[in-house]
């Protein structure tokens, strides 16, 4: 959706899902700025702010319950809720 014009033939992702410097599709056009924008897009898509606020009140700020409801990691939900992640 975002940065489609930068992808070209593709990208190689490492285990952290970041474009790597090795592989068939090394892409120097995609950097930290584009990754941050993509992460924000994904957060808005998977965890819409209105739904987060509604369910947060209903579930008493329970990060694990929220993560389960939205089918995302507890770490991603902690970031979205603005609370420290307690692994």
Secondary structure as UniProt FT lines:
FT   HELIX           4..7
FT   TURN            8..9
FT   TURN            15..16
FT   TURN            24..25
FT   TURN            28..29
FT   HELIX           32..46
FT   HELIX           49..58
FT   TURN            59..61
FT   HELIX           63..70
FT   HELIX           74..81
//
